[in-house]
């Protein structure tokens, strides 16, 4: 009976939290199922006590069998979830004991003599309970993480440069749009737009093959460095970098957000073209919840919180951090608290944003876990090139 009472308390705890706070409808349905199982288990505990002690109720034996069977099956599924994803050993030990204890209780009740008013109905009840529990667990743990979903698209449009003859500068307006064609909402972790200025001189003769190979090797270090027979592409220099959406902003299903960015430069710049990039770093609302993303420091301050591996004399780094919430109560209670860290790295040759998720003093989660479990998505557009011949040739 103690095993059933503890099972009732644990399943009721997990179920209530999921029913009122899960991030998806399937999660809340799981919570409702756990609450129902907790209630059935409680009835089974009282029925088992009557079946073994007082025998006041004729059908206490069959009620005890249904309650202990439901407890054993649910404890087994919860144990599988905790063993796979949980961090705390005592939860694994507790639910392993509850699974064994409730299975033993069900087997013991089954071997006793009691009245079964409708054997076929009882068997059907047990079968239906099994199917519902397994189907719900499979949908929540197997189907949902593997389903494909639409990812928002970014469109970057470079407009005609605007001239200022008085100050001898020009401006290039850029319009950036993000469209979420799916139903899931996305939380904006960071967005970045940056422009690179490049020199692209032409050679009089075909370049040697070794130069082509050097260009191909440069792809490792630079985002964009094409191979060309006559053009000599050099690593671009960063001329502008900024966010174009506020972090913490929501992109809801079927929603569109647009921004207009202006890059201003002098006409005398010694570059041949501008190359534009834009990206958005998002988190699916139905996979995880970001509590409060805030800046925590930068790489050049004293006692910087930025990890040593991300520090470089050629690049600067700004760090943001937030607690990230699991999408169901079982994982939230049996896993160590996870935090998400967003790093904005920028230097002369570009800018990039990096996200990591890990518990305090823990290792970074693998990329597949970051994407599938927590729903992080990085979307990019670019390079979009714009030559400067028309601007520089004007007098």
C-alpha positions as CSV (number, residue, x, y, z in Angstrom):
1,X,0.0,0.0,0.0
2,X,2.9,2.4,0.7
3,X,4.2,1.9,-2.8
4,X,0.8,2.8,-4.2
5,X,0.5,5.9,-2.0
6,X,4.0,7.1,-3.0
7,X,3.1,6.5,-6.7
8,X,-0.1,8.5,-6.2
9,X,1.8,11.4,-4.8
10,X,4.6,11.4,-7.5
11,X,2.3,10.9,-10.5
12,X,-0.2,13.4,-9.2
13,X,2.7,16.0,-8.7
14,X,4.1,15.5,-12.2
15,X,0.6,15.3,-13.7
16,X,-0.7,18.5,-12.2
17,X,2.3,20.5,-13.2
18,X,2.1,19.3,-16.8
19,X,-1.7,19.8,-16.9
20,X,-1.4,23.5,-16.0
21,X,2.0,24.3,-17.4
22,X,3.2,22.0,-20.2
23,X,4.2,23.9,-23.4
24,X,2.1,21.7,-25.8
25,X,-1.4,20.3,-25.9
26,X,0.1,16.8,-25.9
27,X,2.0,17.6,-22.8
28,X,-1.1,18.8,-21.0
29,X,-2.9,15.7,-22.1
30,X,-0.1,13.7,-20.6
31,X,-0.6,15.6,-17.4
32,X,-4.3,14.8,-17.4
33,X,-3.5,11.1,-17.9
34,X,-1.0,11.1,-15.1
35,X,-3.6,12.8,-12.8
36,X,-6.2,10.1,-13.7
37,X,-3.7,7.3,-13.1
38,X,-2.8,8.8,-9.7
39,X,-6.5,8.8,-8.8
40,X,-6.9,5.2,-10.0
41,X,-3.8,4.2,-8.0
42,X,-5.2,5.9,-4.9
43,X,-8.4,3.9,-5.2
44,X,-6.3,0.8,-5.8
45,X,-4.4,1.5,-2.6
46,X,-7.6,1.7,-0.5
47,X,-9.1,-1.3,-2.3
48,X,-5.9,-3.3,-1.6
49,X,-6.1,-2.5,2.1
50,X,-9.7,-3.6,2.2
51,X,-9.0,-6.7,0.1
52,X,-6.2,-7.8,2.5
53,X,-7.7,-6.7,5.8
54,X,-11.4,-6.2,6.2
55,X,-13.1,-7.6,3.1
56,X,-16.0,-5.1,3.4
57,X,-16.4,-4.6,-0.3
58,X,-17.0,-7.4,-2.7
59,X,-15.1,-5.9,-5.6
60,X,-12.2,-4.5,-3.8
61,X,-9.9,-7.2,-5.3
62,X,-10.6,-6.3,-8.9
63,X,-10.3,-2.5,-8.1
64,X,-6.9,-3.3,-6.4
65,X,-5.8,-5.2,-9.5
66,X,-6.7,-2.4,-11.9
67,X,-5.0,0.2,-9.6
68,X,-1.8,-1.8,-9.1
69,X,-1.6,-2.6,-12.8
70,X,-2.0,1.0,-13.8
71,X,0.6,2.0,-11.3
72,X,3.1,-0.6,-12.5
73,X,2.7,0.3,-16.2
74,X,2.9,4.1,-15.6
75,X,5.9,3.7,-13.3
76,X,7.7,1.6,-15.9
77,X,7.2,4.3,-18.6
78,X,8.2,7.1,-16.2
79,X,11.3,5.1,-15.2
80,X,12.2,4.7,-18.9
81,X,11.9,8.5,-19.4
82,X,14.0,9.3,-16.3
83,X,16.7,6.7,-17.1
84,X,17.0,8.1,-20.6
85,X,17.0,11.9,-19.7
86,X,17.2,12.3,-16.0
87,X,20.3,13.5,-14.0
88,X,19.5,12.7,-10.4
89,X,20.2,9.1,-9.3
90,X,17.7,9.2,-6.5
91,X,14.7,9.7,-8.9
92,X,16.0,6.7,-11.0
93,X,16.3,4.6,-7.9
94,X,12.9,5.7,-6.5
95,X,10.9,4.9,-9.7
96,X,12.8,1.7,-10.2
97,X,11.7,0.6,-6.8
98,X,8.1,1.9,-7.4
99,X,8.0,-0.1,-10.6
100,X,9.1,-3.3,-9.0
101,X,6.9,-2.8,-6.0
102,X,3.7,-2.0,-7.9
103,X,4.4,-4.9,-10.3
104,X,4.8,-7.2,-7.4
105,X,1.6,-5.9,-5.8
106,X,-0.3,-6.4,-9.0
107,X,1.0,-10.0,-9.3
108,X,0.2,-10.7,-5.7
109,X,-3.4,-9.4,-6.0
110,X,-3.9,-11.4,-9.2
111,X,-2.9,-14.6,-7.4
112,X,-5.5,-14.1,-4.7
113,X,-9.1,-15.2,-5.0
114,X,-11.6,-12.4,-5.6
115,X,-14.8,-11.9,-7.5
116,X,-14.5,-10.6,-11.1
117,X,-17.9,-9.2,-12.0
118,X,-17.2,-9.1,-15.8
119,X,-13.9,-10.7,-16.7
120,X,-14.1,-9.5,-20.3
121,X,-14.7,-5.9,-19.2
122,X,-11.8,-6.0,-16.7
123,X,-9.5,-7.4,-19.4
124,X,-10.7,-4.7,-21.8
125,X,-10.0,-2.0,-19.2
126,X,-6.5,-3.3,-18.7
127,X,-5.8,-3.5,-22.4
128,X,-7.2,0.0,-23.0
129,X,-5.2,1.4,-20.2
130,X,-2.0,-0.2,-21.6
131,X,-2.7,1.1,-25.1
132,X,-3.5,4.7,-23.9
133,X,-0.4,4.8,-21.7
134,X,2.0,3.4,-24.4
135,X,0.5,5.5,-27.2
136,X,0.7,8.7,-25.1
137,X,4.3,8.0,-24.1
138,X,5.3,7.2,-27.6
139,X,3.7,10.3,-29.0
140,X,5.3,12.6,-26.4
141,X,8.7,11.0,-26.4
142,X,9.2,9.5,-29.9
143,X,6.9,11.1,-32.5
144,X,7.0,14.8,-31.4
145,X,10.8,15.1,-31.2
146,X,11.2,13.5,-34.6
147,X,8.5,15.4,-36.6
148,X,9.6,17.9,-39.2
149,X,8.4,21.5,-38.9
150,X,8.7,24.6,-41.1
151,X,11.5,27.0,-40.3
152,X,11.1,30.8,-40.8
153,X,12.7,32.3,-43.9
154,X,14.8,35.4,-44.1
155,X,14.7,37.7,-47.1
156,X,17.4,40.4,-47.5
157,X,16.9,43.1,-50.2
158,X,19.6,45.7,-51.0
159,X,18.1,48.9,-52.3
160,X,19.7,51.6,-54.6
161,X,22.5,53.6,-52.8
162,X,21.6,57.2,-51.9
163,X,24.2,59.9,-52.6
164,X,25.1,62.9,-50.5
165,X,27.3,65.2,-52.7
166,X,27.9,67.7,-49.9
167,X,29.6,65.4,-47.5
168,X,30.8,62.9,-50.1
169,X,29.2,59.9,-48.4
170,X,26.7,57.4,-49.6
171,X,24.2,55.1,-47.9
172,X,22.9,51.7,-48.8
173,X,19.5,50.9,-47.4
174,X,18.8,47.2,-46.7
175,X,15.4,45.7,-46.0
176,X,15.3,42.5,-43.9
177,X,12.2,40.4,-43.6
178,X,11.5,37.2,-41.6
179,X,8.4,35.1,-42.3
180,X,7.2,32.3,-40.1
181,X,5.0,30.1,-42.4
182,X,4.4,27.4,-39.8
183,X,2.2,27.2,-36.7
184,X,4.9,27.1,-34.0
185,X,6.0,30.4,-32.4
186,X,9.7,31.2,-32.1
187,X,11.5,33.1,-29.4
188,X,14.3,35.4,-30.7
189,X,17.6,34.7,-29.0
190,X,19.6,37.0,-31.2
191,X,19.6,38.5,-34.7
192,X,22.5,40.0,-36.6
193,X,23.1,41.9,-39.7
194,X,26.6,42.7,-40.9
195,X,28.2,44.2,-44.0
196,X,31.6,43.3,-45.3
197,X,33.7,45.5,-47.6
198,X,35.9,43.6,-50.1
199,X,38.7,44.4,-52.6
200,X,38.4,42.3,-55.7
201,X,41.2,43.2,-58.1
202,X,41.5,41.5,-61.5
203,X,44.7,39.8,-62.8
204,X,45.8,40.2,-66.4
205,X,46.4,36.5,-66.7
206,X,44.9,33.4,-65.4
207,X,45.8,32.7,-61.8
208,X,48.0,29.7,-61.0
209,X,46.2,26.6,-59.8
210,X,47.9,26.9,-56.4
211,X,46.0,30.2,-55.9
212,X,42.7,28.4,-56.5
213,X,43.6,25.8,-53.9
214,X,44.5,28.5,-51.5
215,X,41.1,30.1,-52.1
216,X,39.4,26.7,-51.4
217,X,41.3,26.3,-48.2
218,X,40.2,29.8,-47.1
219,X,36.6,28.5,-47.0
220,X,37.4,27.0,-43.6
221,X,38.2,30.4,-42.1
222,X,35.9,32.8,-43.9
223,X,32.2,32.4,-44.7
224,X,32.6,33.5,-48.3
225,X,35.7,33.4,-50.4
226,X,35.0,32.2,-53.9
227,X,37.3,30.5,-56.3
228,X,38.0,32.5,-59.5
229,X,40.4,32.4,-62.4
230,X,40.9,36.2,-62.6
231,X,39.4,37.7,-59.5
232,X,41.6,37.9,-56.4
233,X,39.1,37.7,-53.5
234,X,40.6,38.8,-50.2
235,X,39.0,38.4,-46.8
236,X,36.4,41.1,-46.3
237,X,36.6,43.6,-43.5
238,X,33.6,44.3,-41.3
239,X,32.1,47.7,-41.9
240,X,28.8,47.4,-40.0
241,X,27.2,45.0,-37.6
242,X,24.1,45.3,-35.5
243,X,21.0,43.4,-34.4
244,X,17.9,43.9,-36.5
245,X,15.3,42.4,-34.1
246,X,15.2,42.8,-30.4
247,X,16.1,39.7,-28.5
248,X,13.1,38.4,-26.5
249,X,10.8,39.2,-29.4
250,X,8.3,36.6,-30.5
251,X,7.7,35.5,-34.1
252,X,4.3,33.8,-34.0
253,X,2.9,31.4,-36.5
254,X,2.0,33.0,-39.9
255,X,3.7,36.1,-38.7
256,X,6.1,38.5,-40.5
257,X,8.6,40.9,-39.1
258,X,10.6,43.4,-41.2
259,X,13.4,45.9,-40.5
260,X,15.3,48.5,-42.6
261,X,19.0,49.0,-42.0
262,X,21.2,51.7,-43.5
263,X,24.9,51.3,-44.1
264,X,26.8,54.6,-44.6
265,X,30.3,54.9,-46.0
266,X,32.6,57.5,-47.6
267,X,32.8,57.5,-51.4
268,X,36.6,57.3,-51.1
269,X,36.7,53.8,-49.6
270,X,39.3,51.6,-51.3
271,X,36.8,48.7,-51.8
272,X,35.1,47.2,-54.8
273,X,32.0,45.7,-53.4
274,X,29.8,45.3,-50.3
275,X,28.6,41.9,-49.1
276,X,25.6,41.6,-46.8
277,X,24.6,38.9,-44.4
278,X,21.6,38.5,-42.0
279,X,20.7,35.8,-39.5
280,X,18.2,35.0,-36.8
281,X,18.8,32.6,-33.8
282,X,15.5,31.3,-32.6
283,X,14.0,28.8,-30.1
284,X,10.8,26.9,-30.6
285,X,8.1,27.9,-28.1
286,X,6.8,24.3,-27.9
287,X,10.2,22.7,-27.1
288,X,11.5,24.9,-24.4
289,X,10.9,28.2,-22.6
290,X,13.4,31.0,-22.1
291,X,12.8,32.7,-18.8
292,X,14.8,36.0,-19.0
293,X,17.6,36.5,-21.5
294,X,20.0,39.2,-20.2
295,X,23.5,40.4,-20.9
296,X,26.0,39.2,-18.3
297,X,29.3,40.6,-19.6
298,X,31.9,40.8,-22.3
299,X,35.4,39.5,-23.1
300,X,37.3,42.8,-22.4
301,X,36.0,43.5,-18.9
302,X,37.9,42.5,-15.8
303,X,36.8,39.0,-14.4
304,X,35.0,38.4,-17.7
305,X,32.4,35.6,-17.6
306,X,33.1,34.7,-21.3
307,X,34.8,31.2,-21.5
308,X,38.5,31.2,-22.3
309,X,37.9,29.1,-25.5
310,X,35.9,32.0,-26.9
311,X,38.4,34.7,-26.1
312,X,40.7,35.9,-28.8
313,X,43.0,38.9,-29.4
314,X,41.5,39.4,-32.8
315,X,37.8,39.1,-31.8
316,X,35.6,40.6,-29.0
317,X,32.7,38.8,-27.4
318,X,29.5,39.8,-25.7
319,X,27.6,37.2,-23.6
320,X,23.9,36.8,-22.8
321,X,22.4,34.1,-20.4
322,X,19.1,32.7,-19.3
323,X,17.5,29.8,-17.5
324,X,15.8,27.4,-20.0
325,X,12.8,25.5,-19.0
326,X,12.1,21.9,-20.0
327,X,8.8,21.2,-21.9
328,X,7.5,18.7,-19.4
329,X,7.4,18.3,-15.6
330,X,9.2,14.9,-15.4
331,X,12.3,16.3,-17.2
332,X,12.1,19.6,-15.3
333,X,12.2,17.8,-12.0
334,X,14.6,15.0,-12.7
335,X,17.2,17.0,-14.8
336,X,19.6,19.6,-13.5
337,X,18.6,23.1,-14.4
338,X,19.9,24.1,-17.8
339,X,21.0,27.5,-18.9
340,X,21.4,28.9,-22.4
341,X,24.3,31.1,-23.3
342,X,24.4,33.3,-26.4
343,X,27.7,34.7,-27.5
344,X,28.1,37.5,-30.0
345,X,31.6,37.4,-31.5
346,X,32.8,40.2,-33.8
347,X,36.1,41.2,-35.3
348,X,37.6,42.7,-38.4
349,X,36.6,39.8,-40.6
350,X,33.0,39.4,-39.6
351,X,30.5,38.6,-36.9
352,X,28.9,35.4,-35.7
353,X,26.6,34.3,-32.9
354,X,27.1,31.0,-31.0
355,X,24.6,29.4,-28.6
356,X,25.4,26.7,-26.0
357,X,23.2,24.9,-23.4
358,X,24.5,23.2,-20.3
359,X,23.9,22.8,-16.6
360,X,26.1,24.7,-14.1
361,X,29.7,23.4,-14.4
362,X,28.4,20.8,-16.9
363,X,29.4,20.0,-20.5
364,X,27.8,21.6,-23.5
365,X,24.8,19.7,-24.8
366,X,25.4,18.0,-28.2
367,X,24.1,19.8,-31.3
368,X,21.4,17.3,-32.0
369,X,20.1,17.7,-28.4
370,X,20.2,21.5,-28.8
371,X,18.2,21.3,-32.0
372,X,15.8,18.5,-31.4
373,X,15.2,18.7,-27.6
374,X,15.3,22.4,-27.1
375,X,14.2,23.5,-30.5
376,X,17.0,26.0,-31.3
377,X,17.2,27.1,-34.9
378,X,19.8,29.2,-36.7
379,X,18.6,30.6,-40.1
380,X,20.8,32.7,-42.3
381,X,20.8,34.6,-45.6
382,X,23.7,35.9,-47.6
383,X,26.0,36.6,-49.1
384,X,24.1,39.3,-51.0
385,X,26.7,41.3,-53.0
386,X,26.5,44.9,-54.3
387,X,29.3,46.4,-56.4
388,X,30.3,50.0,-55.8
389,X,31.3,51.0,-59.3
390,X,28.4,53.4,-59.9
391,X,29.0,55.1,-56.5
392,X,32.7,55.5,-56.9
393,X,32.6,56.7,-60.5
394,X,30.4,59.6,-59.7
395,X,32.1,62.9,-59.3
